[in-house]
Amino acid sequence: MAFVLRSGSFADQGQLPKDFVHHAMGAGGDNVSPDLSWEGAPEGTQSFALTMYDPDAPTGSGWWHWVVYDIPANVTSLPRGAGAAGGAALPAGAKMGHTDFGSAEYGGAAPPPGHGPHRYILTLYALKTPKLDVPADCTAAYVGFNIHFAKIGEAKLTALYER
């Protein structure tokens, strides 16, 4: 079975609904993280990590919108709104790193008006370690560096959005 990441709210390569768009920066959305589910994790998976990244952001380095790590291996979904500040809706033990918005919570799509369509790539990583050894206030890039060395598989889901 293939390792697959899905959302009940949008299809792969489909339009990101307004619910999952940021409410700040003039984007006008609800800034709620989407529901996600997965199956087919590789044998040996001890935990998961999730990132949401916009490679099309006009920054020279893209934009990190969400990072969750230390998701237990027996978890196969995240509910809508799991990315709220404080992480109360995350599975026990899971943590969020700081995004490019500067906080440890989900930050929805907010591309500049007229910049064209942006890709919001959600990547779920299967990891060979039960936990990532990262500081509590770490950035998405720091988590990503550690994911790189613990990764045994990944599944992607991409949403599109433009203003």
C-alpha positions as CSV (number, residue, x, y, z in Angstrom):
1,M,0.0,0.0,0.0
2,A,1.3,3.4,-0.9
3,F,1.8,6.1,1.8
4,V,-0.9,8.6,1.1
5,L,-2.0,11.9,2.6
6,R,-5.6,13.2,2.1
7,S,-8.0,15.9,3.2
8,G,-11.8,15.6,3.1
9,S,-11.9,19.4,2.4
10,F,-9.9,19.6,-0.9
11,A,-8.4,17.3,-3.5
12,D,-4.7,17.1,-4.4
13,Q,-3.9,20.0,-6.8
14,G,-7.3,21.5,-6.0
15,Q,-8.3,24.9,-4.7
16,L,-7.7,25.7,-1.0
17,P,-11.0,26.6,0.5
18,K,-11.3,30.1,2.2
19,D,-11.6,28.4,5.6
20,F,-7.9,27.5,5.4
21,V,-6.8,30.9,4.2
22,H,-5.2,33.3,6.7
23,H,-7.4,36.0,8.3
24,A,-4.6,38.6,8.4
25,M,-2.6,40.4,5.7
26,G,-5.8,41.2,3.9
27,A,-6.4,37.5,3.0
28,G,-9.8,37.4,4.6
29,G,-10.0,33.7,5.5
30,D,-10.8,31.8,8.7
31,N,-7.2,30.6,9.3
32,V,-8.3,27.1,10.4
33,S,-6.1,24.1,9.7
34,P,-7.5,21.5,7.4
35,D,-8.6,18.0,8.3
36,L,-6.0,15.4,7.2
37,S,-5.8,11.7,7.2
38,W,-3.2,9.1,6.0
39,E,-2.5,5.5,5.4
40,G,0.2,3.2,4.3
41,A,3.0,4.4,6.5
42,P,6.3,2.5,5.9
43,E,7.3,-0.3,8.2
44,G,9.4,1.0,11.1
45,T,7.5,4.3,11.4
46,Q,7.9,5.5,15.0
47,S,6.4,9.0,14.6
48,F,5.2,11.5,12.1
49,A,6.0,15.1,11.3
50,L,3.9,17.4,9.1
51,T,4.8,20.6,7.2
52,M,3.0,23.1,5.1
53,Y,5.2,25.1,2.8
54,D,4.6,27.7,0.0
55,P,7.6,27.6,-2.4
56,D,6.0,30.4,-4.5
57,A,6.2,33.1,-1.7
58,P,8.2,36.1,-2.9
59,T,10.9,35.8,-0.2
60,G,13.7,34.0,-1.9
61,S,13.2,31.1,0.5
62,G,9.5,30.3,0.4
63,W,7.2,30.4,3.4
64,W,6.5,27.9,6.2
65,H,2.8,27.9,7.1
66,W,2.7,25.0,9.6
67,V,4.9,22.5,11.3
68,V,3.9,19.6,13.6
69,Y,6.2,17.0,14.9
70,D,6.3,14.1,17.5
71,I,2.9,12.9,16.2
72,P,2.6,9.3,17.6
73,A,3.0,6.4,15.1
74,N,-0.5,5.1,15.9
75,V,-2.2,8.4,14.8
76,T,-3.7,8.4,11.3
77,S,-5.4,11.8,11.2
78,L,-5.5,15.4,12.4
79,P,-8.9,17.0,12.8
80,R,-9.9,20.3,11.3
81,G,-8.6,23.1,13.6
82,A,-5.8,20.9,15.1
83,G,-3.3,23.8,14.3
84,A,-4.9,26.2,16.7
85,A,-2.6,28.1,19.0
86,G,-1.7,26.0,22.1
87,G,-2.1,22.7,20.3
88,A,-5.0,21.5,22.4
89,A,-6.6,19.6,19.4
90,L,-3.3,17.9,18.5
91,P,-2.7,14.2,19.5
92,A,-1.1,13.8,22.9
93,G,2.6,14.4,22.6
94,A,2.5,16.2,19.3
95,K,4.1,19.7,19.2
96,M,4.2,22.7,16.7
97,G,7.2,24.6,15.6
98,H,7.3,28.3,14.8
99,T,6.2,29.3,11.3
100,D,7.3,32.2,9.2
101,F,4.3,34.1,10.8
102,G,6.4,34.0,14.0
103,S,4.2,31.7,16.1
104,A,3.7,28.0,16.8
105,E,0.3,27.5,15.1
106,Y,-1.2,27.0,11.7
107,G,-0.9,30.0,9.4
108,G,-3.1,29.8,6.3
109,A,-2.5,30.9,2.8
110,A,-1.9,34.6,2.3
111,P,-0.3,35.2,-1.1
112,P,0.1,38.8,-2.3
113,P,-2.8,40.0,-4.5
114,G,-2.1,39.5,-8.2
115,H,1.0,37.3,-7.6
116,G,-0.7,34.3,-9.3
117,P,-1.4,30.9,-7.9
118,H,0.7,29.6,-5.0
119,R,1.2,26.0,-4.1
120,Y,0.7,25.0,-0.5
121,I,2.5,21.7,-0.1
122,L,1.5,19.6,2.9
123,T,4.1,16.9,3.5
124,L,3.7,14.1,6.1
125,Y,6.9,12.5,7.0
126,A,7.2,9.0,8.5
127,L,10.1,9.0,10.9
128,K,12.4,6.3,12.3
129,T,12.5,8.0,15.7
130,P,9.7,8.4,18.3
131,K,10.6,12.0,18.9
132,L,12.7,14.8,17.3
133,D,15.3,16.3,19.6
134,V,14.6,19.9,18.9
135,P,14.1,23.0,21.2
136,A,10.5,23.9,22.2
137,D,10.7,27.3,20.4
138,C,12.4,26.0,17.2
139,T,11.6,27.2,13.7
140,A,10.1,25.1,10.8
141,A,13.5,25.1,9.1
142,Y,15.2,23.7,12.3
143,V,12.5,21.0,12.5
144,G,12.9,20.3,8.7
145,F,16.7,19.8,9.2
146,N,16.0,17.1,11.8
147,I,13.2,15.5,9.8
148,H,15.7,15.1,6.9
149,F,17.9,12.7,9.0
150,A,15.0,10.7,10.5
151,K,12.8,10.4,7.4
152,I,11.9,6.9,6.1
153,G,9.0,8.0,3.9
154,E,6.8,10.9,2.9
155,A,3.4,11.6,1.5
156,K,2.3,14.9,-0.1
157,L,-0.9,16.8,-0.7
158,T,-0.8,20.1,-2.6
159,A,-3.5,22.8,-2.6
160,L,-3.6,25.9,-4.8
161,Y,-4.6,29.4,-3.9
162,E,-4.3,32.9,-5.4
163,R,-5.7,36.4,-4.6
